């Protein structure tokens, strides 16, 4: 019998309601984007933003102009808005959003939100000596802010690591192979839980076990053969018995 030793979690639609992301976090970032470029922007982020803009232009995607390489707040904010409208997993965008949210959390205008079963599941998994980590398209900073400011308290005490787009795309098996290396565990001893089957396909392609999380407000997924959980209370066993084989499904 193989035992699970690691749990890797998505955020949006898995630990946290999609509504919090789309109705609270994203509008806040949009509203404060110009302010960010006036007071908070870092040179390295501006350089990354300029490089990504040049790539968009080269691909013929017609992004808003970015004169001055992001140094004009209005133009830079317009490009950020455009990236958000495209739902782009841009490293620059995620860094900018994280910094804006950091300012919002510091002001007390933002507070992290998780489903009510998440804190007790984290505590139970810790008692079971499971290594819990997060993989989200949001920046590591944004992840830490969310989990450290919930109504249930600072949940980062239960988390051993965070991964974002700098690790690689969430739909690429290579990303999960790299994550398993950081866990220092065989992929077959790690369970990934997400609300997106394409991400589960990638994790299973790397040898991990995978479960689909179905929460209120989540988007419907195409036909699949994944086990389904509607709350983390259902993830009570630390063995792989009863879990679909990591390589038995679509890749």
C-alpha positions as CSV (number, residue, x, y, z in Angstrom):
1,X,0.0,0.0,0.0
2,X,1.3,3.4,-1.0
3,X,0.8,6.4,1.4
4,X,0.2,9.9,0.4
5,X,2.8,12.2,1.9
6,X,2.1,15.5,0.0
7,X,-1.0,17.5,-1.0
8,X,-0.8,20.1,-3.7
9,X,-3.7,22.5,-3.9
10,X,-5.1,25.0,-6.4
11,X,-6.6,28.2,-5.0
12,X,-9.4,29.6,-7.1
13,X,-12.4,27.3,-6.9
14,X,-10.6,24.9,-4.7
15,X,-9.6,26.5,-1.4
16,X,-11.2,29.9,-2.2
17,X,-14.5,30.8,-3.9
18,X,-14.2,32.0,-7.5
19,X,-16.4,34.9,-6.5
20,X,-13.7,36.2,-4.2
21,X,-11.2,36.3,-7.0
22,X,-13.4,37.8,-9.7
23,X,-15.6,40.0,-7.5
24,X,-13.1,41.3,-5.0
25,X,-9.5,40.8,-5.9
26,X,-9.6,41.5,-9.7
27,X,-11.7,44.6,-9.4
28,X,-9.4,45.9,-6.7
29,X,-6.4,45.4,-8.8
30,X,-8.0,47.1,-11.8
31,X,-9.1,50.1,-9.7
32,X,-5.6,50.6,-8.3
33,X,-3.5,49.8,-11.4
34,X,-2.7,53.5,-12.3
35,X,-1.9,54.2,-8.6
36,X,0.5,51.3,-8.6
37,X,2.5,52.7,-11.5
38,X,2.8,56.1,-9.7
39,X,3.9,54.9,-6.3
40,X,4.7,51.2,-6.2
41,X,6.2,50.0,-9.5
42,X,9.6,48.3,-9.4
43,X,12.0,48.5,-12.3
44,X,12.3,44.7,-12.7
45,X,8.5,44.4,-13.1
46,X,8.4,47.3,-15.6
47,X,11.1,45.6,-17.6
48,X,9.1,42.3,-17.6
49,X,5.9,44.2,-18.6
50,X,7.7,45.9,-21.5
51,X,9.1,42.6,-22.7
52,X,5.7,40.9,-22.6
53,X,4.2,43.9,-24.4
54,X,6.8,43.6,-27.2
55,X,5.9,39.9,-27.5
56,X,2.2,40.8,-27.8
57,X,2.9,43.3,-30.5
58,X,5.1,40.9,-32.4
59,X,2.3,38.3,-32.3
60,X,-0.1,40.8,-33.8
61,X,-2.4,40.8,-30.7
62,X,-2.8,44.6,-30.8
63,X,-2.3,45.5,-27.2
64,X,-2.8,49.1,-26.0
65,X,0.4,51.1,-26.7
66,X,3.0,51.2,-23.9
67,X,5.1,54.4,-24.4
68,X,8.0,54.8,-22.1
69,X,8.1,51.1,-21.3
70,X,5.4,51.3,-18.6
71,X,6.6,54.6,-17.1
72,X,3.5,56.4,-18.1
73,X,0.9,55.3,-15.4
74,X,-2.2,55.7,-17.6
75,X,-0.8,53.7,-20.5
76,X,0.6,51.0,-18.3
77,X,-2.7,50.7,-16.4
78,X,-4.5,50.3,-19.8
79,X,-2.2,47.5,-20.8
80,X,-2.7,45.8,-17.4
81,X,-6.5,46.1,-17.9
82,X,-6.1,44.5,-21.3
83,X,-4.1,41.6,-19.9
84,X,-6.8,41.1,-17.3
85,X,-9.5,41.1,-19.9
86,X,-7.6,38.4,-21.8
87,X,-7.3,36.4,-18.6
88,X,-3.6,36.1,-19.3
89,X,-1.3,34.2,-16.9
90,X,1.3,36.9,-17.3
91,X,4.2,36.9,-14.8
92,X,4.3,40.7,-14.9
93,X,0.6,41.0,-14.4
94,X,0.6,38.6,-11.5
95,X,3.5,40.4,-9.8
96,X,1.6,43.8,-10.3
97,X,-1.6,42.4,-8.9
98,X,0.3,40.9,-5.9
99,X,1.8,44.2,-5.0
100,X,-1.5,46.0,-5.4
101,X,-3.2,43.5,-3.1
102,X,-0.4,43.7,-0.6
103,X,-1.1,47.4,-0.3
104,X,-4.8,46.7,0.0
105,X,-4.2,44.1,2.8
106,X,-2.0,46.5,4.6
107,X,-4.7,49.1,4.4
108,X,-7.2,46.7,5.8
109,X,-9.3,46.9,2.6
110,X,-8.7,43.3,1.7
111,X,-9.0,40.1,3.7
112,X,-8.4,36.5,2.5
113,X,-11.3,34.2,2.0
114,X,-11.4,30.4,2.1
115,X,-14.1,27.8,2.2
116,X,-15.1,26.9,5.8
117,X,-13.8,23.3,5.5
118,X,-10.3,24.5,4.6
119,X,-8.9,25.4,8.0
120,X,-9.9,22.2,9.7
121,X,-8.6,20.1,6.8
122,X,-5.2,21.9,7.0
123,X,-5.1,21.1,10.7
124,X,-6.1,17.5,10.1
125,X,-3.6,17.0,7.3
126,X,-0.8,18.5,9.5
127,X,-1.7,16.0,12.2
128,X,-1.3,13.2,9.6
129,X,2.1,14.6,8.7
130,X,1.2,15.6,5.2
131,X,3.2,18.2,3.4
132,X,0.7,20.8,2.1
133,X,1.7,23.2,-0.7
134,X,0.0,25.6,-3.1
135,X,0.2,25.9,-6.9
136,X,-1.7,28.9,-8.3
137,X,-1.3,31.3,-11.3
138,X,-1.4,34.1,-8.7
139,X,2.0,35.2,-7.5
140,X,3.5,33.6,-4.4
141,X,3.1,37.0,-2.6
142,X,-0.6,37.0,-3.4
143,X,-0.9,33.4,-2.2
144,X,0.7,34.2,1.1
145,X,-1.4,37.3,1.6
146,X,-4.6,35.4,1.0
147,X,-3.9,32.5,3.5
148,X,-2.4,34.8,6.2
149,X,-5.5,37.0,6.5
150,X,-8.5,34.7,6.6
151,X,-11.3,34.9,9.2
152,X,-10.0,31.6,10.6
153,X,-6.6,33.2,11.2
154,X,-3.1,32.8,9.6
155,X,-3.3,29.5,7.7
156,X,0.3,29.9,6.3
157,X,1.4,28.0,9.4
158,X,0.1,24.9,7.8
159,X,1.7,25.5,4.4
160,X,5.2,24.4,3.5
161,X,5.6,25.9,0.0
162,X,4.0,28.0,-2.8
163,X,4.4,27.7,-6.6
164,X,3.3,30.2,-9.3
165,X,3.8,30.9,-13.0
166,X,7.6,31.1,-12.5
167,X,7.5,27.3,-12.0
168,X,5.7,26.8,-15.3
169,X,2.2,26.6,-16.8
170,X,-0.4,24.7,-14.7
171,X,-1.3,22.7,-17.8
172,X,2.3,21.4,-18.4
173,X,3.3,18.0,-16.8
174,X,6.9,19.4,-16.5
175,X,5.6,22.0,-13.9
176,X,4.4,19.2,-11.7
177,X,7.6,17.2,-12.1
178,X,9.5,20.2,-10.9
179,X,7.1,20.7,-8.0
180,X,7.6,17.0,-7.0
181,X,11.3,17.6,-7.0
182,X,10.8,20.5,-4.5
183,X,8.6,18.3,-2.4
184,X,11.5,15.8,-2.5
185,X,8.8,13.1,-2.9
186,X,8.0,10.6,-5.7
187,X,5.1,12.1,-7.7
188,X,3.0,9.0,-6.8
189,X,3.0,10.1,-3.2
190,X,1.5,13.5,-4.0
191,X,-2.2,14.3,-4.5
192,X,-3.2,17.4,-6.5
193,X,-6.6,18.9,-6.1
194,X,-8.0,21.5,-8.6
195,X,-11.2,22.6,-10.2
196,X,-9.8,22.4,-13.7
197,X,-9.4,19.0,-15.5
198,X,-6.7,20.3,-17.8
199,X,-4.5,20.9,-14.7
200,X,-5.4,17.5,-13.3
201,X,-4.4,15.9,-16.6
202,X,-1.0,17.6,-16.4
203,X,-0.4,16.6,-12.8
204,X,-1.4,13.0,-13.6
205,X,0.8,13.1,-16.6
206,X,3.7,13.8,-14.2
207,X,2.7,10.8,-12.1
208,X,0.7,12.5,-9.3
209,X,-2.7,11.5,-8.1
210,X,-5.5,14.0,-8.8
211,X,-9.0,14.9,-7.7
212,X,-11.5,17.3,-9.1
213,X,-12.8,19.9,-6.6
214,X,-16.4,20.9,-7.3
215,X,-17.4,24.0,-5.4
216,X,-20.4,26.4,-5.7
217,X,-19.8,28.7,-8.7
218,X,-17.1,26.6,-10.3
219,X,-17.1,26.2,-14.1
220,X,-18.4,23.0,-15.6
221,X,-15.7,20.6,-16.7
222,X,-15.6,18.3,-19.8
223,X,-16.2,14.5,-19.3
224,X,-13.5,13.0,-17.2
225,X,-12.6,10.0,-15.0
226,X,-11.4,11.9,-11.9
227,X,-12.7,11.3,-8.4
228,X,-14.7,14.3,-7.2
229,X,-14.6,16.1,-3.8
230,X,-17.0,18.9,-2.8
231,X,-15.2,19.6,0.5
232,X,-11.8,18.7,1.9
233,X,-13.6,16.8,4.6
234,X,-14.0,14.1,2.0
235,X,-10.2,13.8,1.7
236,X,-9.7,11.8,4.9
237,X,-7.5,8.9,3.9
238,X,-3.7,9.3,3.6
239,X,-3.4,6.2,1.5
240,X,-3.7,6.0,-2.3
241,X,-6.2,3.2,-2.1
242,X,-9.5,4.4,-3.7
243,X,-7.7,7.1,-5.8
244,X,-7.5,6.7,-9.6
245,X,-4.0,5.6,-10.7
246,X,-1.8,8.6,-11.6
247,X,-1.3,7.5,-15.2
248,X,-4.6,5.7,-15.9
249,X,-6.4,8.7,-17.4
250,X,-5.9,11.3,-20.1
251,X,-2.5,12.8,-20.5
